[in-house]
């Protein structure tokens, strides 16, 4: 954006960020666990739209935690998984993991980090002041935080940068409407993860710290084009000429009338 400003060039920025997944007590927990596990650990979490952390209702937290662990095990049953892009990024994941555990986090799944191979890891009871909750993770570590009220959950979201995407899991329309009304995000997906990126009829982009502008489909055409307005005036007399100087009393009244009603 800084480089573009030197040339007066507009930009569309997609910047990622901490995208939350919120699991309501009324959610289909099996589906939520399976979809969050896939969305988070696909490509070892190295996706800008991956769920960054999970907020789950305390009434279903224990049950959801077990289902999430089972979903991760099922998806890695063949032993295949990705690796991190380089040694520096792998070292960063180990630092985030060690810091979270040092601040009281419990390892629910995974927790093993060897060189660039960091297994899918879920952390419970995460301190919101831990480093893992301060910056986008972009890796296979998923913090999980329980909430007792929706206000409490949304406070956690509000204390962080506006996300590129928010994932909501609930069968309650009132719950979904309430969260959407009270939050701001580049996009929102209900009862799934990642798939909005492939829907070209939806605008894709962030807001605030997660970016500006939109791409995909017609929205991308608008973002990467410049609208050129063209007006063609008849060569004969046109109404605007009634307001050309000299400004007679009649023309002044006409101008006053135009300003008043138009």
C-alpha positions as CSV (number, residue, x, y, z in Angstrom):
1,X,0.0,0.0,0.0
2,X,2.9,2.3,0.8
3,X,4.6,1.6,-2.5
4,X,1.3,2.1,-4.4
5,X,0.7,5.5,-2.7
6,X,3.9,6.9,-4.3
7,X,2.3,6.3,-7.7
8,X,-1.3,7.3,-6.7
9,X,-2.4,3.7,-7.4
10,X,-5.4,2.3,-5.6
11,X,-5.0,-1.1,-3.8
12,X,-7.2,-3.9,-2.7
13,X,-5.6,-5.6,0.4
14,X,-6.4,-9.1,1.8
15,X,-4.4,-9.4,5.0
16,X,-5.7,-12.3,7.0
17,X,-5.9,-12.0,10.8
18,X,-7.4,-13.9,13.7
19,X,-10.6,-15.5,12.3
20,X,-12.7,-17.0,15.1
21,X,-15.0,-19.9,15.1
22,X,-17.9,-19.7,17.5
23,X,-19.7,-22.9,18.5
24,X,-23.1,-22.4,20.0
25,X,-24.7,-24.9,22.5
26,X,-27.3,-25.6,19.8
27,X,-24.8,-26.5,17.1
28,X,-24.5,-29.9,15.5
29,X,-21.3,-30.8,17.3
30,X,-20.3,-33.7,15.1
31,X,-20.4,-31.4,12.0
32,X,-18.8,-28.5,13.8
33,X,-15.9,-30.6,15.0
34,X,-15.3,-32.2,11.6
35,X,-15.5,-28.9,9.6
36,X,-13.4,-26.9,12.0
37,X,-10.7,-29.7,12.0
38,X,-10.7,-29.7,8.3
39,X,-10.7,-25.9,7.9
40,X,-7.9,-25.4,10.5
41,X,-5.5,-28.2,9.7
42,X,-5.8,-28.2,5.9
43,X,-2.2,-27.4,4.7
44,X,-1.1,-27.4,8.3
45,X,-3.1,-24.3,9.0
46,X,-1.1,-22.2,6.5
47,X,-4.2,-20.6,5.0
48,X,-5.2,-17.0,5.5
49,X,-8.9,-18.0,6.1
50,X,-8.3,-20.9,8.5
51,X,-10.1,-20.7,11.8
52,X,-7.6,-19.1,14.1
53,X,-9.2,-19.9,17.5
54,X,-12.5,-21.5,18.7
55,X,-15.0,-20.0,21.2
56,X,-17.3,-22.8,22.5
57,X,-20.2,-22.6,24.8
58,X,-19.2,-24.1,28.2
59,X,-22.4,-26.3,28.2
60,X,-20.9,-28.3,25.3
61,X,-17.2,-27.6,25.6
62,X,-16.2,-31.0,27.0
63,X,-18.3,-32.9,24.5
64,X,-17.1,-30.8,21.6
65,X,-13.5,-31.1,22.7
66,X,-13.8,-34.9,22.5
67,X,-15.4,-34.8,19.1
68,X,-12.8,-32.4,17.8
69,X,-10.0,-34.7,18.9
70,X,-11.8,-37.7,17.2
71,X,-12.2,-35.7,14.0
72,X,-8.5,-34.8,13.9
73,X,-7.6,-38.5,14.5
74,X,-9.9,-39.6,11.7
75,X,-8.5,-37.1,9.2
76,X,-4.9,-38.2,9.9
77,X,-5.6,-41.9,10.1
78,X,-3.4,-42.6,7.0
79,X,-0.5,-40.8,8.7
80,X,-0.3,-38.0,6.1
81,X,-0.1,-34.4,7.0
82,X,1.6,-31.3,5.7
83,X,4.8,-29.6,7.0
84,X,5.5,-26.0,7.8
85,X,6.9,-23.8,5.1
86,X,10.4,-23.3,6.7
87,X,12.4,-23.7,9.8
88,X,11.7,-20.2,11.1
89,X,8.0,-20.7,10.9
90,X,8.3,-24.1,12.7
91,X,10.3,-22.4,15.4
92,X,7.6,-19.8,15.8
93,X,5.0,-22.5,16.2
94,X,7.0,-24.2,19.0
95,X,7.4,-20.8,20.7
96,X,3.7,-20.2,20.6
97,X,2.9,-23.7,21.9
98,X,5.5,-23.4,24.8
99,X,4.2,-20.0,25.8
100,X,0.6,-21.1,25.8
101,X,1.4,-24.1,28.0
102,X,3.5,-22.0,30.3
103,X,0.5,-19.7,30.8
104,X,-1.8,-22.6,31.8
105,X,-3.1,-24.0,28.5
106,X,-3.9,-27.7,28.4
107,X,-2.9,-29.8,25.4
108,X,-6.1,-31.6,24.2
109,X,-4.7,-33.0,21.0
110,X,-1.2,-33.1,19.4
111,X,1.4,-31.0,21.1
112,X,4.3,-32.6,19.3
113,X,6.6,-30.4,17.3
114,X,9.7,-31.8,15.6
115,X,11.5,-29.6,13.2
116,X,9.0,-28.6,10.5
117,X,6.5,-31.3,11.4
118,X,4.1,-29.9,14.0
119,X,1.1,-32.3,14.5
120,X,-2.4,-30.8,14.6
121,X,-2.6,-29.4,18.1
122,X,-5.6,-28.2,20.1
123,X,-5.2,-26.2,23.3
124,X,-7.9,-25.7,26.0
125,X,-8.1,-23.2,28.8
126,X,-6.0,-20.8,26.9
127,X,-5.1,-17.5,28.5
128,X,-6.3,-14.7,26.2
129,X,-3.1,-12.8,27.0
130,X,-0.9,-15.6,25.6
131,X,1.0,-14.9,22.5
132,X,-1.0,-17.5,20.6
133,X,-4.1,-15.2,21.1
134,X,-2.3,-12.0,20.1
135,X,-1.3,-12.7,16.5
136,X,-2.5,-14.7,13.6
137,X,-1.2,-18.2,14.1
138,X,-1.0,-19.4,10.4
139,X,-0.1,-22.9,11.6
140,X,-1.5,-26.2,13.1
141,X,-2.3,-24.8,16.6
142,X,-5.9,-24.2,17.6
143,X,-6.6,-22.4,20.9
144,X,-10.0,-23.3,22.4
145,X,-11.7,-21.0,24.9
146,X,-15.0,-21.7,26.7
147,X,-17.6,-19.0,27.2
148,X,-20.6,-18.8,29.5
149,X,-22.5,-16.1,27.7
150,X,-22.5,-14.7,24.2
151,X,-21.4,-11.3,25.6
152,X,-18.3,-13.0,27.0
153,X,-17.5,-14.6,23.6
154,X,-18.0,-11.4,21.6
155,X,-15.8,-9.5,24.0
156,X,-13.0,-11.8,23.1
157,X,-13.6,-11.1,19.4
158,X,-13.9,-7.4,20.0
159,X,-10.6,-7.2,21.8
160,X,-8.8,-8.4,18.7
161,X,-8.4,-7.1,15.1
162,X,-11.4,-7.4,12.9
163,X,-11.2,-10.9,11.3
164,X,-11.0,-11.7,7.6
165,X,-13.8,-14.3,8.2
166,X,-16.0,-15.4,11.1
167,X,-17.3,-18.9,11.4
168,X,-20.6,-19.5,13.2
169,X,-21.9,-22.9,14.2
170,X,-25.5,-23.0,15.4
171,X,-28.9,-24.2,14.4
172,X,-30.5,-21.1,16.0
173,X,-31.3,-18.3,13.6
174,X,-31.6,-15.9,16.4
175,X,-28.1,-16.7,17.6
176,X,-26.6,-16.2,14.1
177,X,-28.5,-13.0,13.6
178,X,-27.4,-11.7,16.9
179,X,-23.7,-12.4,16.3
180,X,-23.8,-10.9,12.8
181,X,-25.5,-7.8,14.1
182,X,-22.9,-7.2,16.9
183,X,-19.7,-8.0,15.1
184,X,-17.7,-6.9,12.1
185,X,-15.8,-9.2,9.7
186,X,-14.7,-9.4,6.1
187,X,-17.0,-12.4,5.6
188,X,-19.1,-14.8,7.6
189,X,-19.8,-18.5,7.1
190,X,-22.5,-20.4,8.9
191,X,-22.0,-24.1,9.7
192,X,-18.9,-24.6,7.6
193,X,-15.4,-23.4,7.0
194,X,-13.3,-22.2,4.0
195,X,-16.0,-22.8,1.3
196,X,-17.0,-19.2,0.9
197,X,-13.7,-18.6,-0.9
198,X,-15.0,-20.7,-3.8
199,X,-18.3,-18.9,-4.2
200,X,-17.4,-16.3,-6.8
201,X,-20.8,-14.6,-6.4
202,X,-19.8,-13.4,-3.0
203,X,-17.3,-10.6,-2.3
204,X,-14.1,-11.8,-0.7
205,X,-12.0,-9.4,1.4
206,X,-11.3,-8.1,4.8
207,X,-12.2,-5.1,6.9
208,X,-10.0,-2.9,9.2
209,X,-6.8,-4.8,10.0
210,X,-7.8,-7.8,7.8
211,X,-7.8,-5.7,4.6
212,X,-9.8,-3.5,2.4
213,X,-11.8,-3.9,-0.8
214,X,-13.2,-7.0,-2.4
215,X,-12.3,-9.5,-5.1
216,X,-14.1,-12.4,-6.9
217,X,-16.6,-12.3,-9.7
218,X,-18.1,-9.0,-10.4
219,X,-16.6,-7.6,-7.2
220,X,-13.1,-8.3,-8.5
221,X,-14.0,-6.7,-11.9
222,X,-15.0,-3.6,-10.0
223,X,-11.9,-3.7,-7.7
224,X,-9.4,-4.0,-10.6
225,X,-11.1,-1.7,-13.0
226,X,-11.6,2.1,-13.1
227,X,-15.1,3.3,-13.8
228,X,-15.0,6.0,-16.5
229,X,-18.0,8.3,-16.5
230,X,-19.0,9.7,-20.0
231,X,-21.6,12.3,-20.5
232,X,-22.7,13.4,-24.0
233,X,-24.5,16.7,-24.4
234,X,-26.5,17.8,-27.4
235,X,-24.8,20.5,-29.5
236,X,-28.0,22.6,-29.5
237,X,-29.4,24.6,-26.6
238,X,-29.3,22.8,-23.2
239,X,-31.1,23.8,-20.0
240,X,-27.9,24.6,-18.1
241,X,-27.4,27.5,-20.4
242,X,-30.3,29.3,-18.6
243,X,-27.9,29.8,-15.7
244,X,-25.0,31.2,-17.7
245,X,-24.1,34.8,-16.8
246,X,-25.0,37.6,-16.9
247,X,-27.1,36.9,-13.8
248,X,-30.4,38.6,-14.3
249,X,-33.1,38.6,-11.6
250,X,-34.9,35.8,-13.6
251,X,-31.7,33.7,-13.6
252,X,-31.1,34.4,-10.0
253,X,-34.6,33.1,-9.1
254,X,-34.0,30.1,-11.3
255,X,-30.7,29.3,-9.5
256,X,-32.3,29.8,-6.1
257,X,-35.1,27.4,-7.1
258,X,-32.7,24.8,-8.3
259,X,-30.5,24.9,-5.2
260,X,-33.6,24.7,-3.0
261,X,-35.3,21.7,-4.6
262,X,-32.4,19.8,-6.2
